[in-house]
Amino acid sequence: MKLVHTNLNTAVLSDKYVFTEWIIESPKLYAYYLQELFLQQNGEEGRFVLSDKEKELNIAKNMEIIVNPFQIEINGRKILNKLYAELADSAILPFSRRSELMYVKTLELTGKIQEYLLELEQNTEYVLEFDMDLDMPALFKSVGIRYEVQETDFFEQIIRYIKIAVNVLATKVFVFINLRSYLTDLQMQELIKEISYQDVKGLFIENHERSCMEGGMRYIIDRDGCEIY
């Protein structure tokens, strides 16, 4: 996995390392590269290129940027939409013995709902019509299906968010902005272990230099715009 930019002399992320600590001391360049990365993560055009074995990847679909670790949404819209789609497939696609049982139960549930709606119609003065097919994602949303949030510590929430984003969204790169202002060196090492275990990449963007972390690449752009790596 690589992340490059046309203005930079070396890759921001490299296949050789699990993570990069990218320190941008110049406020002007810090704002410039962050803004462009945010725009591309939101689907806009830009000069960052993310690739995997020479295949270019869509940054918007494969990267998550975390600015405030206290505002991580385990039940964000993107995650829940993917979860509902996965649950709907389990409910209506009989590919295995286990899912076939759920498929039968879904048919039974649909029949019960239709029966209930017909009885409800008979208790009114109206002639009604409704769709015969049950919209499973809409049902999941109406009853508020979501991931249970048990963690009270924000560091544990970060770890769990990484696991969920990898499994549900297939996220390949996690970008953290000034995360070392919130975590101890020991917590950073634990976070890096989780990133490595999930077989994804981490990019830690900081605006000033701190103690060096083992196992990754350190890439510095100083106040004069000089690149040190």
Disulfide bonds with the S-S distance in Angstrom:
none
